Amino acid sequence: MRFLMTTKGGSRTPDAAMMAEMGAFIEEMTRAGVLLATGGLEPGGLRMVSSGGEITVTDGPFTEAKEAIVSFALIEARSREEAVELARRFWKIAGDGESAIQQVFGPEDGAGAGSR
């Protein structure tokens, strides 16, 4: 099962110790084949809306900085509970913050986007 975890930042200011701890966690997850992709996101970005055949593109930012999604991780886990446990480990390193975890479905799951 694949899961996408998005985060809205953390309270802890990154220092050398935090970066080392997070680096070790990322390396462990990568070696285990759990972490498929991770990265930070640019503030703002673009918003696209499709309505009645017309597509509108608008430059961000769209939310207050504290509400903006700042990073993501795509993971492979055996269950939703395992995904939650990995997120708990992440927040123990990152400090206070907020995240969302969503299961990712693809063609191999027998259904397209929006079918769930």
URHU-V143872 format. One record per helix or strand of 2 or more residues. SS is the DSSP state (2 for helix, 1 for strand). FROM is the first residue (numbers start at 1). LEN is the number of residues. If there is no record, write none. Layout:
BEGIN
ss=SS from=FROM len=LEN
ss=SS from=FROM len=LEN
END
This chain:
BEGIN
ss=1 from=2 len=9
ss=2 from=16 len=16
ss=1 from=35 len=6
ss=1 from=46 len=6
ss=1 from=54 len=6
ss=2 from=65 len=3
ss=1 from=71 len=6
ss=2 from=80 len=15
ss=1 from=97 len=8
ss=2 from=107 len=3
END
